[in-house]
Amino acid sequence: MCETRNFYLWLLQIVGLLGLIALILWLSLRPKNPTVTVVELTIPPIGDSSSPADDSNGTLSFALEVENPNKDSSINFDDIILTFLFGQDAAATDTVPSFDLDKNKDREIRGQSVNINGRSWKSLRSSISKNGTALLKVDFATKFRYKTIGIKSKHHGAKLQGDVQLGKDGKISGKKKKIKLKFTSKKWRRYLVMLGR
């Protein structure tokens, strides 16, 4: 009877040790979310001769920095949908093709001459003329997968947003010249997964 107890105690110790090892591995290999920063966002300056004065479409250029903070996992991004909002209206939209981001690396995404629709362009110009600034909201939506030790994870939906203040010169104004985009609520993440984005 004493030998049976020793066997069960030994078996319990083995299971406990394996559980502890599994917990440590899970904590050390659990990937972190990528970070996205708006490095540059420009529109033609107000009063510039290249800036259309009528209701025609304007353009914007942008540069984003996408960073993978993981030491053990690469990230495979699906197509990224970027939407630039002025007020509640979508002023411009751009799609960035899918790409892979290696461990501890970052990548700059650039967009040149993205068209701004006429109504939003007129409102944006008017706001900058009156107030000296205008607020654009940058919306970053995609799905991505982690690849850790050769194993790909399930798709994770990501919807990030950030507010960018533009000045009369058509560039980012204010003290912060780099704006880090933040994940929106989990409710939006579930909504993106339901949509298949």
N, C-alpha and C positions, 0 to 999 in steps of 0.2 A: 504494500500500500504506500509506503514511503517512497519507493522507487517511482511509482506512478505520479505522485505529486511532483517529484523532482523533474520528471519528463515534461509535465504540463507547464511547470514554472520555466523550464528551459525553452519550451516552444513559445510561451508568452513573451519571453525576452527577445527571441529572434523576431517575432512579429512586430514588437515594439520598436526594435532597432531598424527594421526595414521601413516601418512607417515614418520614423524620424529621418532616415535617409531620403525617402520620397518627398517629405515636406521641405527639406533643405534644397533638394534639386528643383522642386517646383518654385520655391521662392527665388532661387538664383537664376533660373531660366525664364521666369515670367517676363514677357516683353513689355516695354513702355510704349505709350502712344507717340507717334511722330509729332514734331512741332513745326508749325508753319508761321513764317514771319513775312509781312509786307515790307520789302526793302525800298521799293520805289513805286510811285504811282503818279503819273503826270498827265495833264491835259494841256492843250494849247493855252497860253496865258491870255487873260482878258485884255483886249485892246491890241493884241498882236495881229499883224496883217494876215498871217496864215490861219488865224482863227475865224471861222465863218461868222458873220454878223447876223445872218438871217436864220430861219428855222431849220436849215439843213443839218445833217448829222455832224457831230464832232467825233473826235477820236480820243482814245486814251492808250497809254502804254504802261506796263507794269512789270515788276520783277518781284518774285516770291522766292524765299529760301525755305526748302523743305529739309528737315534734319531728322536723321535716325539716331536716337540716343542709345540704342541697344548695342551691347558688345557682342552678344551671342546670336542675334537674329537679324536677318535682312528683311526688307519690306517690299512686297510686290503690289504696286498701286494699279488699280483699274483706271479708266479714263476719269479725269478730274473735270468737274463742271464748275467754272467760276462765274459768279453773277455779281455785278456791281449795281447796288441799289441806291437810288437817290429818293429819299422819303420812302414811300411804299412801292414805287415804280422800279422795275428792272431797267436800268439805264443801258447796260451792256452785258453781253454773255460771251464767254470763250470756253472752248474745250481743249484740255491738254491731254495728249495721247498717253496711254499707260506706260509705265516705266518701273524699273527695279532700283531699289536704293540699298546699297551694301551696308554692312555693319559699321556703325560709328561714322557714317559719311553724311554729307549734305549735298543738295543739288539746287541750282538756281533755275527757276522757270521764268522765262521772259515772254511777254506778249507785246507785239508792236501793232499800232494802228487798229485797235479794236474799236469798231463803230459804236457810237452812242446814239440811241434813237433821238429823233428830232424834238419830241416833246420834253424829254428829260434833259436834253442838251440846252434847250431854251431856259428851262427852270434852273438848271445848274449855273448857267451864265448869269441869270438874273440874281440868284442868291449871292454869287461871288461879287457882282457889281454893287449890290446893296450892303452886304454885311462884311465884305472883304474875305469871307471864308465860305466853304460849303462842306457838308458832311456826307461822305460816301460810305456805304456799308459794303464790305467785301464778304461774300458768301462762298465758301469752299466746300464742295460736296463730292465725296468719292467712296469707294469701298477698297479695302486693302487686306492682304494676308501676310502673316508673319511666316518666315521660313527659319526654323530652328533645328539644327543638327540634321538638315536634309528633310525635315518633316514640315509640310505646309499646314497652317491653321485654317480654321473656317474663315469666311469673309467677315470683316468688321466694317460696319458703316461709320463714316465720319462726316459730320457737318460742323464746320468751324466758321466763326464769324468774327469780324472786327470792324471798328469804326475808324475811318481815315479822314482827317481834316485837311482840306485843300485850300491853299491861299491864292491870292491874285496872280502869283507867278505860275500857277497851275501845278505846283508841286506840294508835297506833304508839308504842312505847316505845324507849328507848335514845337515843344521841347523834344518830344519823342519823334525821331525820324524813322525808326523801325517799329512797326506795330505787330505784336504777336497776336495771332488769331486764337480764339478760345473755343473749346468744344461747347456746343449748345446743350440744352437739357437732354437727359436720357430719353425723354418722350420723343424728341426729334430723331434720335438714333434708332429707336424702335420703328418709327414711321419710315425712315429710309430703308430699313431692312425689309419692311412689308412691301415697299415699292420695288424692291429688287435693285436698289442703287448701291 
